[in-house]
Amino acid sequence: MKQITLLMGVVLLVATAPVIHADPGMAQRIASQQAAPDRHVYDLPRDAGRKPYESFVFLGIQEGMTALDVGAYAGYTTEMLAAAVGPSGKVFSHNTQRVLERFAEGYYQRTMTERLANNRLPNTVLHIAEYDDLGFRSEIDVAFLGNILHDFYYYDGKEKALSFLKSIYKALKPGGVLGITDHVGVPGRDNAGLHRLEPEIARSLLHEAGFSIAAESDLYANPEDDHTLMVYNEAIYRNTDRFFYKAQKQGNK
């Protein structure tokens, strides 16, 4: 048991101190993109909470990879992934037509259009598909799923959540990685109403979909979040306590 505890400590250390095995090229590319004069106004307030460089180091992202931003919405992570994989890589920014056209009165459609206008992210394409049929088969090196699994689990049901995760699994190459975050919920609370998810539920879903959990990170942990507030409450917005798993595809199909 002591060996397991020490191993987990090393995993968390790597996640919170990524400079040990840092890719200076990726760091520079992300910093340059964050400082771009045509960067969308949506993005700057999210940098501190999202920690893109640290999270991508934890996931093992390298220049030249093919990445999939699942449920990209306004595309913050899409743009950071575009910088991370560099000009020799490729990013698929996934949304559904329903999200783009109907959510937030078309805000996501407008924002993604502006983000990709005039070829400003030349290695990135908008990929429109349903969540449970992403349309890829063993083509993606790394996928990212941020803070939306709870919606599928609570509002669409366990089977729908599983079909969603299985679609991501199919999209990944053998050994490919899914980075997944969500707001931590605790047993006995109205996590559906709070837009939170118990970490053990997420772990169970991932395993049932075929993934193994290669590592966990405390990068997004916040001990000051007592898990009683709805995640959009101003007191905790963008700074919730979130779990962060590196899930890996083990099969070859």
Helices and strands as residue ranges (DSSP letters): H 2-16, G 18-21, H 24-34, G 44-46, H 47-50, H 52-59, E 66-70, H 76-85, E 90-95, H 97-102, G 103-106, H 107-116, G 117-119, E 124-128, E 140-146, H 149-151, I 152-156, H 158-171, E 172-183, H 191-194, H 199-208, E 211-217, E 242-249
